[in-house]
Amino acid sequence: MKNKILLAFILLMPVGFLAAQNKTDFRVFNWGTSFYQVQSSETAKFITSDKDDMLEYNDLLGGYDCNVFYTFNEDQKLIGGSYFFTKKYTNPQLLIQDFNIFKGLLTDKYGKPASETESWTNNTTQQEKQNYGLAIADGSLVLSAKWVTDRSIIQIILNSANRQPVLHIHYTAKSLTELENMKLLQTAIPKL
């Protein structure tokens, strides 16, 4: 019996090891991936880049059109990523459904949010609070939720830009220490 258990453990160990190896920070990349590696490996439709510190793509996320942004530090290492959903609704209440769908998916992946906020402006009336969609569109309400992992901060936000509701998800490296150019930092030691 012990031999069967040991054999099962040995056979399943590579599967667990591979699963742990496939954990990524944003899409298929880890924090610290180079600008050029992301640019050459991303399969979504390229839109634009801003020097060596931002890349933008267009993709589908669960069937929803979105723009995908990659952000890099001065050493051209990946430090953040974002999804901006591009679908516009005539009824802004429908975007709240999308917010709840993606908040649920993020909860499935990362667990219960570390925080959830419903931020109303001070001058919002009780009547306006009954129509969340319009309140978001006119800038009276912002909905958000945040998850914190050992390597990342993930935040989903539903707010307004130019009186249009905007749904976006942001991923940020929690600690950039390992991404700093250690060789360059070592040159400071003699001067300290």
Secondary structure, DSSP 8 states (H G I E B T S, - for coil): -HHHHHHHHHHHHHHHHHHHHT--SBTTB-TT-BHHHHHHH--SEEEEE-TTSEEEEEEEETTEEEEEEEEE-TTSBEEEEEEEE----SSTHHHHHHHHHHHHHHHHHH-S-SEEEEEE-TT--TTGGG-HHHHHHTTSEEEEEEEE-SSEEEEEEEEEETTEEEEEEEEEES--GGGS-HHHHHTTGGG-
